[in-house]
């Protein structure tokens, strides 16, 4: 992002970036919200419904594969987390 021209960076930041306060408000809201739809994600203090692919059997398999791969990478970087990823 730093290598982009200043004008383009300004446009991207103004379209997509959030302040620290806005981002933290969304995280706190999502962690305290009772009605969480599995597979959804939060944005602007609201949940976005998961796609049909995410809810499909194929999507479920991809989720498991991705989670396993993420765990392997994290354990390489932080071996002390290995017991957490095995459960």
Secondary structure, DSSP 8 states (H G I E B T S, - for coil): -TTS-HHHHHHHHHHH---HHHHHHHHHHHHH-S---TT-EESSSSEE---HHHHSHHHHHHHHHHHHHHHHHHHHH-GGGHHHHH-
